[in-house]
Amino acid sequence: MAGTVAVGSDSSVRWITGFLDSPSRAAEGFWQAVTGSGLSARRGPGGEFATLLPGCGDAYLRVQVVGDGPARAHLDLHVERVAAQARRVVGLGAAVVHEEDGLVVLRSPAGLPFCLVAWHGEAARPEPVSWPGGRSLVDQWCLDIPATSFGAEADFWAAVTGWPRRSGSRPEFDFLVRPDGMPLRLLLQRTGGAAPGMHPDVASEDRRAEVLRHEELGASVVRVAESWTTLRDPVGRLYCVTDRDPATGTLG
């Protein structure tokens, strides 16, 4: 059974959605196939938005055509009182980029984009999807943060979400402890670059088989590390397939 977020959680974030922002629709079929999802009816003035519909549980991945490159990613944080939460988050150091009814677009102190949106009762985390090579699940958003601003930025995200910050499996990683039932983990990665970014991560029972499946769908391998493989999707977006357990998010 899919996990369920406890409504009594102390976190002000009730649900979290990962957005795949692309210059075209060229990668949407790829991500449908990777996740085993359907695609909703399109929304927005130009049909730029759509939701990846899981086989069970509530939706937590969406696609957006942004009309310019490069392909990238951002987060939507679902909250009960958008305006009040926006004031709180601005007090923590975020900057407002755009505001309308039920939506506030912001940037973190390091420049990472994210949105506050209204929570509509989403609570059931989708289950891992079974493939011939084992189960997998997009279950993590990695925040790539320049080392020079890492400490303050990591503290910012911990304060925004209300999730405790912990050291990761390697010196360059921290992570935030998500509430039970939340669909995405947040991994914080120290990088040597000057620009921050975000990318999705896939947990897999058999990384080699999962990477091969992604290559057959149109991805290309960029780097193979000890416990993850970095790939590019058909529109050039970086993401990783990892050795983590799809059910728990922990390293196998």
SVG drawing of the C-alpha trace seen along z (x, -y; Angstrom):
<svg xmlns="http://www.w3.org/2000/svg" viewBox="-8 -39 43 48">
<polyline fill="none" stroke="black" stroke-width="0.4" points="0.0,0.0 1.3,-3.5 2.6,-5.5 0.4,-8.3 1.6,-11.6 0.5,-12.2 -1.7,-15.3 -0.6,-16.0 3.0,-16.4 4.8,-19.5 6.0,-20.3 4.2,-23.2 4.9,-21.5 2.0,-19.0 3.1,-17.6 6.0,-18.2 6.0,-18.1 9.0,-17.8 8.7,-19.8 10.6,-18.9 11.1,-22.2 11.9,-21.7 12.2,-23.8 9.8,-21.4 7.7,-18.3 10.4,-16.1 11.2,-14.4 7.7,-13.9 7.2,-10.4 10.6,-9.5 9.6,-10.4 6.3,-8.7 8.1,-5.5 10.7,-5.9 8.1,-6.3 5.3,-4.1 2.9,-7.0 0.1,-8.3 -0.2,-12.0 -3.0,-14.3 -4.8,-16.7 -2.7,-19.7 -3.2,-23.0 -2.2,-26.6 -2.8,-29.2 -0.5,-27.4 -0.9,-23.9 2.5,-24.1 1.6,-22.1 0.8,-18.5 0.9,-16.0 2.5,-12.5 -0.2,-10.2 1.1,-7.3 -0.6,-3.9 -1.4,-4.4 -1.1,-7.2 -1.2,-10.9 0.6,-12.7 3.9,-14.3 5.7,-14.8 4.8,-17.4 6.1,-18.6 6.3,-22.2 7.3,-23.6 9.3,-26.8 10.2,-27.7 13.9,-28.3 16.9,-26.2 18.5,-24.5 16.2,-21.8 16.1,-22.0 13.9,-21.3 12.2,-23.0 10.1,-22.1 6.5,-23.0 5.9,-23.0 2.2,-22.4 1.0,-24.4 -2.3,-25.2 -2.0,-29.0 0.1,-30.2 0.2,-33.9 1.2,-33.3 3.8,-30.7 5.2,-33.1 5.7,-35.8 7.4,-33.2 9.7,-32.0 10.6,-35.5 11.6,-36.1 14.0,-33.2 15.7,-34.8 13.8,-33.9 12.9,-36.5 9.5,-36.7 9.6,-36.4 5.9,-36.2 2.7,-36.1 -0.9,-35.3 -3.9,-33.6 -2.8,-30.3 0.8,-30.5 4.0,-32.3 7.2,-31.8 10.4,-32.4 14.1,-32.0 16.1,-30.7 19.1,-32.7 21.4,-30.8 19.1,-31.3 17.2,-28.0 13.7,-28.4 10.7,-27.0 7.0,-27.6 4.5,-27.7 1.1,-26.3 -2.1,-25.3 -2.4,-21.9 -5.5,-19.9 -5.3,-17.0 -2.5,-15.0 -1.3,-12.4 -0.7,-9.0 2.9,-8.4 3.1,-6.2 4.7,-2.8 7.8,-1.7 7.1,-0.4 8.1,3.1 10.2,3.8 11.9,7.0 15.1,5.7 13.6,4.9 11.6,2.0 12.4,-1.7 11.0,-5.1 11.8,-8.7 11.9,-9.5 14.5,-12.3 15.3,-15.8 18.9,-16.7 19.7,-20.4 23.1,-21.2 24.5,-24.0 27.9,-25.7 30.2,-24.9 30.6,-28.6 26.9,-29.0 26.1,-25.5 25.7,-25.9 23.3,-28.9 21.4,-27.3 21.0,-24.0 19.8,-25.7 17.3,-27.7 15.7,-24.5 15.6,-22.8 13.8,-25.9 11.4,-26.2 10.3,-22.5 10.7,-21.9 12.6,-18.7 15.7,-17.9 19.0,-18.2 21.4,-15.2 24.8,-14.3 24.8,-12.0 26.7,-8.9 29.5,-11.0 31.1,-14.3 29.6,-16.3 26.0,-15.2 23.5,-16.3 19.8,-15.3 16.6,-16.4 14.5,-13.8 11.1,-13.8 7.9,-12.9 6.5,-9.5 4.5,-9.3 6.2,-12.3 6.9,-11.4 10.3,-13.1 13.4,-13.1 15.6,-16.2 19.3,-15.6 21.7,-18.6 24.9,-18.3 28.0,-20.6 29.3,-21.4 32.4,-23.1 30.5,-25.2 29.2,-28.7 25.6,-28.2 23.0,-26.2 20.6,-23.8 18.3,-20.8 18.0,-17.4 15.8,-14.3 17.2,-11.0 15.8,-7.5 16.1,-4.8 16.6,-1.3 16.9,2.3 19.3,3.1 21.1,0.0 22.8,1.7 19.5,3.0 17.7,-0.3 20.4,-2.3 20.1,0.0 16.3,-0.5 16.8,-4.3 19.4,-4.1 16.9,-2.1 14.3,-4.9 16.7,-7.6 19.0,-8.6 22.7,-8.8 25.3,-7.9 27.5,-10.8 29.3,-9.2 29.3,-6.0 30.2,-6.4 30.3,-4.0 26.6,-4.1 25.0,-6.2 25.1,-6.7 24.6,-10.2 22.6,-10.4 21.1,-13.0 17.5,-12.7 16.5,-13.4 16.4,-17.1 19.8,-17.2 18.6,-17.3 21.0,-15.7 19.6,-13.1 20.9,-10.1 20.0,-6.4 21.1,-5.3 21.5,-2.1 19.0,-3.3 16.1,-1.1 13.0,-2.4 10.7,-1.6 12.8,-3.4 15.1,-5.7 18.1,-4.3 21.3,-2.9 21.1,0.9"/>
</svg>
